[in-house]
Amino acid sequence: MKKLTSFILAALMLLAASVLPALAENPPQGPQEEGPARKTGILTLLNTTEEEYTAYKNARQAIYDLLTRDGSVQREVPDRGDDVPDAELPPPPPEGPFPGPDGQEAPAESGKGNPPNGIIFYDSLDSMIMALEAREISSMEVYQNTAKYICANNDSLVMIHPIDLSKERSKHAEIAISTRLSNDFSFLMLESSTALRDEFNTAILAMKEDGTLDQLIREQITDLIEGKEIVPVKMPEFEGVDAITVAVTGDLPPMDYVAADGTPAGFNTAVLAEISRRIGKPIKLIVVSSPARAVALASGRADVIFWTRACTVSDALSMMSEEERSAWKAESEEGLSENDAALVESIEAMAPAASIGNQDMPQGTIITEPYYTDVLVSVELSQGSFQAAE
């Protein structure tokens, strides 16, 4: 027996001597590491710091977890590929009491779905994807339809916990989504361009009423995500009229897309072509980087820029008096059960609706009516991409 024990110990020492140096040179790769090293990437914003956006993301994640625990949002497990151990998948939020209106009790943590510790801004979508694939960040945050598009065209990426905005929900969940989780797409202009803003607004509202906007969303977003080719839209031409210059980035396909030859295409181009036709003025498109948008507008290089992170409902609330906000609250929460009303109060305590607003707008700017709404989601590396790297 002693000889057998000595043999086993000797074998283990030999194995350690051969394996440990190899592990030191080639540490095992796996899904995103937990703890302080986790970072998330996001495209550079107009007027929001990394600290401000981190706080906004944390609040949004807490609200998402709360709605998941309440059953208002279905927490979908991402498809990371075959043979993925359960331990590597994000667990559902644990059972537990909801935080009270005083905000004393924080929402339960939900494992990998929780926001990473820190934000890194990137000047382009391509550079952010490269950083994710190089493991410089553990996730990146983009709009849901952009996530669907890039994941459909890149097998190494997977979208985490999408939200079906077409699904019918409870009233308190709709309030939370419309005031905290959603972002509206609008065109940004200088305050001196109120007449142009009004022209855009008239066209956008008419497009909503006659169904043109819904048609463009279907043709230029839904169909493209399902695999149809992006086709550039020709801008109308008008003689003897000065062109309106609009800056786009190409960083939110298929909503904002620039083809390989540098030609702008996608949903926003189709929307602008329709606006041009309705207001009778030509529109010229230029391509700028995300961080250069504000400079392009301030310098006069562009009259209008796309895109702006805004929340129209929250912004309207921020400009109301206390009496007006109380009236809005009473009307929006009419008919809610006692439990649902408590949930609304909990969400308000975590992230007051009036504090969200249009915080990313630089001073001295105005925006048009929103013409599209989406939610932000996380994109991470698929299991297959980790296996391929090993």
Sequence and secondary structure as in RCSB ss.txt:
>XXXX:A:sequence
MKKLTSFILAALMLLAASVLPALAENPPQGPQEEGPARKTGILTLLNTTEEEYTAYKNARQAIYDLLTRDGSVQR
EVPDRGDDVPDAELPPPPPEGPFPGPDGQEAPAESGKGNPPNGIIFYDSLDSMIMALEAREISSMEVYQNTAKYI
CANNDSLVMIHPIDLSKERSKHAEIAISTRLSNDFSFLMLESSTALRDEFNTAILAMKEDGTLDQLIREQITDLI
EGKEIVPVKMPEFEGVDAITVAVTGDLPPMDYVAADGTPAGFNTAVLAEISRRIGKPIKLIVVSSPARAVALASG
RADVIFWTRACTVSDALSMMSEEERSAWKAESEEGLSENDAALVESIEAMAPAASIGNQDMPQGTIITEPYYTDV
LVSVELSQGSFQAAE
>XXXX:A:secstr
 HHHHHHHHHHHHHHHHHHHHHHHHS    S   STT  EEEE  SS  HHHHHHHHHHHHHHHHHHHHHTSS  
      SS  GGGS           TT  S     GGGS  S EEEESSHHHHHHHHHTTSSSEEEEEHHHHHHH
HHT TTEEEES   TTS   HHHHHHIIIIIEEEE  EEEGGGHHHHHHHHHHHHHHHHTTHHHHHHIIIIIHHH
TT           TT   EEEEE SEETTTEEE TTS EESHHHHHHHHHHHHHT  EEEEE  GGGHHHHHHTT
S SEE    B HHHHHHHTS HHHHHHHHHHHTTT  HHHHHHHHHHHHHS HHHHTTTTS TTEEE    EEEE
EEEEEE HHHHHHH 
